[in-house]
Amino acid sequence: MIIELDGNSLTVDKLVEIARSNNKIKISRKNVKKIKKSSEFIERMIKEKKFIYGVNKGVGDLDNKSFDNKKIEDFQKYLIYSHSAGWGEPIAIDDMRSGLAVRVNVLSKGYSGVSDEVIHKMVELINKGITPVACQKGSLGSSGDLAPLAQVGLVLMGEGEAFFQNKKIKTKNLFEKENIHPLKLKNRDALSIINGSSLTAGVGSLEVYDALRWLKTSEIAASMTMESLKSNKSIFDKRVHETKGFMGQIQSARNLQKITKNSRNITDSDDVQDAYSIRGTPQVLGAVRDVIEHCKYIIETEINSTADNPLFFPEDNEYLNCANFQGTSIAFALDSLAIAITTASALSERRLNRLLNPKLNNDLPAFLIDNSGFFSGMMIMQYTAASLVNENKILSTPASIGSIPVSGDKEDFVSMGMTSAIKMRQILDNSNAILAIELLASAQALEFRKDSKFGEGVKEVYRFIRKYIKPLKKDRPLYEDIQRMTNLVKEGKILEIVEEKIGKMG
């Protein structure tokens, strides 16, 4: 499937297809005309000997420096060179593909003055599976993702490095091999490539997608734990959640109910009032669901926005200096998402504690193993979960409150959105492992509930886990089990097996 980009209809789901399923893209014909019109407007102003920021004037605190139009092409090259100043490991291929697609979509709106050759070359890279290598760290999220996007500019010029067929290769050698012609940047091409938070938005899009998938898996893990602990079915009653009114809470309760449908372990006794970590799961996970939905709205607004400065309006014969490169909205969204997922992962660890603790686990064996004392069972898995929760709590400190002035104080307030995105990925990775540990423990707990009928979704997960991981009869090293289970969570396999049984979870 080829996904058409028109500057207005790009979604998180479409970006996932481009980034991870290698779907190709194209620019709508209407937008190609807008791009050319904007580029022609720049050329007209240059001929009229007007001085334009990032064209024949310097950038940042050097915006008071101008130069002869004969130097414009060299300036574009040197602007890419000077801004290619990041550090760290390369940005993941799927994150870069997502960010590059966002930049194409943003530029296709026709307000940036970029030449159509740049857009078509970016499209060519995506469609041929060529992914620029860019250092992960260096972006402040205002004036956009300058340092990493500058390395995209290097690749467009036939320089730097790129990933191709999962190998890192010199761009020059790759272009020669694939018969690809490098670009010679002109007019306002360099600043158009780098001046916006498109990469942060692209990374954030994948994180929002992964966060929702993680949340649904969290509902599955919670259901298994509830079944193991013989929780009260009133937790799921729709009347309870409709009186509260939050849509996320209503949906989470509905999912929990579907997963545990027909369970004989879930009790309806009035004498059972579960601990908050169990009873409050729909309310907490529902709140996380609402945060994810809000983040998705913010992200999808951003990826269809004019993230640049200045903006050019050919129909008005005018260009306007602005700060639409500012990534504060995305930074706030990802920082909120970090807090939400961290909270839900902490809830998972608390449910895990109730499974393992013999004082709280409703007559299950201590640490879920017979002959405990001689065997330690799953005791130390909780230590790992606790350490990851602690790390998440540190990582969930908002990056967006940490502005540091740069560029001679001309750029004196920045969003730090890319930092929000980087630590959000770490939180998701940690949270996948935390859920994996709860799933391992709840599957082990169900070994001691086999005399009762499991819920529809719970039964499928239990069977699926047992295809990969044996019950714990005596102590053995558990790190491989945790890693294997974490991979199943991250790949969405647990969610997939449940939805095949009970239908799509909202």
N, C-alpha and C positions, 0 to 999 in steps of 0.2 A: 504494500500500500504506500502511495506517495501522499505525504501530508502537505497541503497547500498553506503557506503562510501569507496572511493578509494584514498583519499588524493589529488585528482586533479579536481573533477567535482562537488563539493558542490556549491550550489547557494543560493542566498538570498531567492528565492521562496521555495526551498527545506527546508531551515531552518525554514521558517514560518510554513510549514506543520509539521515538527517535533515538533516545540515549541508550536504551537497553535491548531493543529488538532490531536496531539498525535500519529502521524505516527511513526512506529517502524523503527529501523535501523539495518543494519548488515555490517560487514567488508568484503570486497572482499577477496577471497581466496589468490589471489596474494599478497595482503597486509599483510595477516596473516603470510605468509612466510617471508616477509621483516621484520616484527616485531620480529619474532623468531631469524632471522639471526643477527639482531642488538643486541638483548638481549644476544645471545650466545657469541657475540664479547666482550661484557662487562664482562661476566663470565670468558672468556679466559684471559682478561687483569688482572682481579682480581687474578686468579691463578698464573699469571706471576709476581704477587706482584708489579704491577704498581699502582701509586697513581693517582686517577682521581677525578676531581672536583665534589662534590656532591655525591660521592660514598664512598671514604675513605679519603676525604679531606673536610674541612669546606667550607662554602659558603660566598659570599660577601667579606668583609674585613678579614674574617677568612680563606681565601683560602690557607693560608700558614701553616695551622694546619692540620696534618694528624694523622691517628690512625690505630690501628690494624684491619685487615680484619674481625676478630671475632666480632667486634662491628658494622659492616655495617648494619645489620638488626635493631639494636637498634637506630642507627643514623637516619635511614629512618623514624622511628616512631617519634623521637624527633624533626626532621626537620619539620614534619607536625604539631606537637604540637606548636613549637616555632613560626611558621608562621601563625598560626590561631589567629591572633591578630587584627582583624578588628573591626569596630564599626558601629552601626546604624541599621535601619530596614532591614529585610531580602530582598535580591534580589528577584524580582518578579519571579514567577514560570516559565513563558514563557521565560524570559530573561535567567534564569539559564539553562533551557533545551536547549536553543539555544547555549549558551556558552559551555555546556558540550558536545554537538554534535560537535562543532567546535574542541574542544580539542581531541576528539576521532579521528576526521578526520586528524588533524595535527599529532598526534602520529602514526597513521596508515601508514604514509609515510615511517616509518622505520629508522629514523635517530636519535632517542632519546634514544635508549637502554632500553626502558621500557619493562617490562615483559608482555607477552600476557595476563596473568591473570588480570592485571589492565585494559587493554582495554576491555576484555570481561565483566568485572564487571561494567565498565561504561556503556557499551551497555545494560547490564541487568537492570541497574537502569533506563535508559531512557525507555526501552521497558515495564517495569513493572510500570511506572508512579511514580517512586520514585525520588524526587527532593531534592538534598542537600540544607539545610538552610545555607546561608552564609551572613555575614554582607555586606551591600551595599558599605560601605566606608572603604578605607584602601589600595586600589591598586594605585600604581604610574604609571602603564602601562609600567614599566621596573624595574626589570627583570620580566616583565609580571605581571599578576594579582595574586601576591603571596598570599596575605591574604585571599581573598575569595576562591581561588582555594585550599588553604590548608584546608579549611572547607569541600571541596569536598573529600579531602584525608581522613579526619576524618570519613566521612560516609562510604567510601570504607573499612575502618578498623573496621566498626561496631560501631563507636562512633559518638558524635555530635548529630545533629537533622536533620530530613528530613520532607518534605511535602509528604503526601500520602492521596489521595482522599480528597484533600483540607484541610487536618488537619496537624498540626505540631506535630510530635511525636519523642520520643527518638529513635535513630537509633537501639540501642541494642534491644529494645522491638519490633520494626518493623521487624527486621531481624529474630527474634525468631518466630514471628507470621507468617511470610511469608516463613519460612524455607530457608533463605538466609544466606550463609556462609560469614563471614567477611574475608578480605584479611590480610595476613601478608606481609608487604612490604619488598622488598629485592633489593639488588644491587643499581640501580639508579631510583627506582620507585618514590620516594617522589619528587625529583626534576623534573622528567618528568611530574608529575601531575600538578605542580604549576608554572613551569618556562616558561611562554609565555602569550601573551595578547589575549588569545583565548576567555576569557569571555567578554572583551571589544568588540572584533570583533563580538561575538554572539549577544550582546545587540545592537551594531551598525547595524547589519544586519536587525534586526526587525525595527529599527528606520528609516533606508533607505526605507524599504517597506512602513512603515506608512507615511513617508514624501511624497512619490509619490502619495499615496492615498489622503493625505491631499491636495496636490497641485491640483489634479484633482477636488476635492471638492471646492477648491478655485476658479477654473475656472467656476464652476457651480454658486457659489455665485456671482461672478463678472458678469456673464451673466444675472442673475436676477436683479442685481442693474442697469446694463446698460439698460435693458428693462424698468425698472421703471423710469429711467431718460431720456428715449427717445434718447439714444445715436446714434451716426452716424455709419452707417454700414461700412463705409470705414475703420474703425478700424480693421476689419477682412479680408479685401481684400488681397488675397494671393500674389498679385503683390508687395504690400508694403513689405511683410515679406521675400519674396524670394530675393528682392534686398538687404536686410540686410544680409541674409545668415545663421543666426544661426538656427540650427535644432530645438532647444527647442522653440524658438520664433515662427517658422513656425507651429509647432505642437500645441502650445497653441492657436494661432490664428484660426487654423483649428477646434479645440475643441469648442472655443467660437462661431464660426460660426454655427457649427452643433447644439449646444444647443439652439441657438436663431433662427434657421431656421424657416421661414414662420411667423416670428413676424411682426405685424403691428405697433408695438411701436418703433422698430428700424428704424430710418429715413435715407434717402439718400440725404437729403438737403445739399447743399454746404455751407449754412449759419451756420451750426452747427459744431463748432470745440470744442470738449470736453476738459475738464480739464485733466491734466497729469495723475491724479489718475485713470481716465477712459481710456483715449486715449493710455496711456502707459502700460496698463495691459498686453497685449500680450508680450511686450518687457521685462517687469519685471518678469512675471511668466515664460516666456521662459528662462530667465537667471537662474531662480531657477531650472527649469527642467534640464538644462545643468549641474548645480552643483550636482543635485541628481544622474544623470547618471555617472558623474565622481566619486562620492562617492561610487556608486555601484561597479564600476570597482576596486577601491582601496580595498573595503571590500571583494569582491570575490577573489581578489588576496591573501589577508591576510588569509582568511579562508581555503585556499588550500596551505599554505606556511609551511616552517619548522620553526615554532616559538619556538625556544629552544636554549640552550647553555649548554655544548658543543654539537656539532653534530658528530655523529659516522658514519664512512664510512668503513664497514667491508671489502668491496672488495679491498680497498686500505690499509687495516690494519692500519688505522689512525683515530684519532679523533682531531677535531679542535675547539679551543676556539673562540667564536664569540659573536655577540650581536643581534642575530635574534629574541630574546625576545622583542626587542625594538618596542614600539607601536606608534612611531611618525607618521607613515603614516596614521594610523586610527585616531589618535588625530587630525591631520591636516584636514582630511576628515570631521570628525564630527564637528569640529570648523567651517569649511566652511559651512557645512549644517546648523549649528545654525544661522550663519549670514544670509544665504539665506532665511530660514523660518521666521526669525525675520523680515526681510525686507518685505516679502510677507504679513505677518500678519499686519504690519504697513500700507501697502497699503490697506488691507481690512478695517482697521479702517478709513482711509481717504475716501474710498468709502461710508462707513457708515455715515460719517459726511455730505457728499453731499446729502444723502437720508433724513437726519433729519433737516438740516439747511434750514429754509424757504427762505433764500437769495440765495440758491444754488440748490434747489431740483426741479426746473422746475414745479412750481405751485402745488406741493403736499402740503398738510396741514403741518403746523409747527409741527415737531416731530411726524408726521404721525398719527395725531388723530384730529377728528372734535372737535370743541369747545375748541381748545387749549387756554391755559391761565387758564381756570377753570381746565382742564386736562393737565397733563404734558406729557402724551403719553410715547414715548420711549426715552425721554431725558436722563435718568440716565443709560440706557443700554450703551450709549456711554462712560460714565464715567468708567464703568466696563471694557469695551474694551480698553480704554486708559490706565487704570492701568495695564492691562495685557501686552499691548504693551511695556509699560515702564519697566515692569519686564523682558520681553524678551530681551530688549536692554541691560539690566544689565547682564543677563545670557549669552548673545552672546559674551561677552568678552572671547577671546580664552584662554582655559586652557593650551594649548600646549606651551604657552610662559612662563609658571610659574614653570619651573623646580626648584627643591630644592634638593641639594645633601644629600645622605643618606649613611649608612653603612660605617662610617669612611672615607667618601669621595672616597671610591672605586667605588661606584655607584653614580657618581657626575653629571650625566645628565639623567633625566627621562622624559617620555613623558606626564604624567598626562592624558593619554587617557581615563581612566575610569571616571575622572571628566568631561571630554568632553561628555561622554556618559550619565552620570547622568543628567547634565544640559540640554542636548539635549532632554531628555524625558520630562523634565519640560516645555521646550519651546513648544514641540508638544502638551502637555496637555493644555497649555495656548492658543495656536493657534487654537485648536479645539473649545474652547469657543468663541474666537474672530470671527471665521467663523460662529459659531452658531448664534451669535448676528447679524451679517450682514444678514444671511438668514432669521431670524425673521423679521428684518426691511424691507428687500426687499419683503418678502411675504406680509407684512402689506401695503407696498407701492402699490403693485399690486391690493389691494382692491380698489384703486382709479383709476385703469386703466382697469377695467373689460369690458369697452365698446370696447376695442380693442382685437385683437387675439394675444395670447401669442405664443412665440416660442415653438417648439416641446419639447425640454428638460425642458424649464422653466415651461411649463404647468404641466408636470409630477411632478416636485418638489413642485410647489404650491399646487397641489392636495394632495400630500403626507404629506406636512407640516400641512395642514388643518385637516388631520386625527388625529393629535396629539395635535394641538394647535389652539385655536379659535382666530378669528380676535379680535383686540383690539378696542372695542366700547367705553369703558370708562376705567379709570385707575383701575388697579388691581396689586397685587404683581407679579412681573415678574421673580423672581429668579427660580421658578420651571420650567417655560417655557425655560429659558436659560439652565438649567441643562438637561432637557429632550432633547432639541435640540442638546446640546453638545454630549450627548450619541449617538444620531443618526449619528452625524458627525463622531465620534470616531469609531463607529462600521461599518462604511462604507455604511450605509443604503441609504444616499443621493446619493452617487456615484452609488450604485447598481441600484436604481430606474431609474436614467438617462440613464445608459448604457443599461438597458433593452429596452429603447425606441429608442435611437439613435445609439446603437452599442458601442463597446469598444472604450474608449478614449485612444489615444496613450500616 
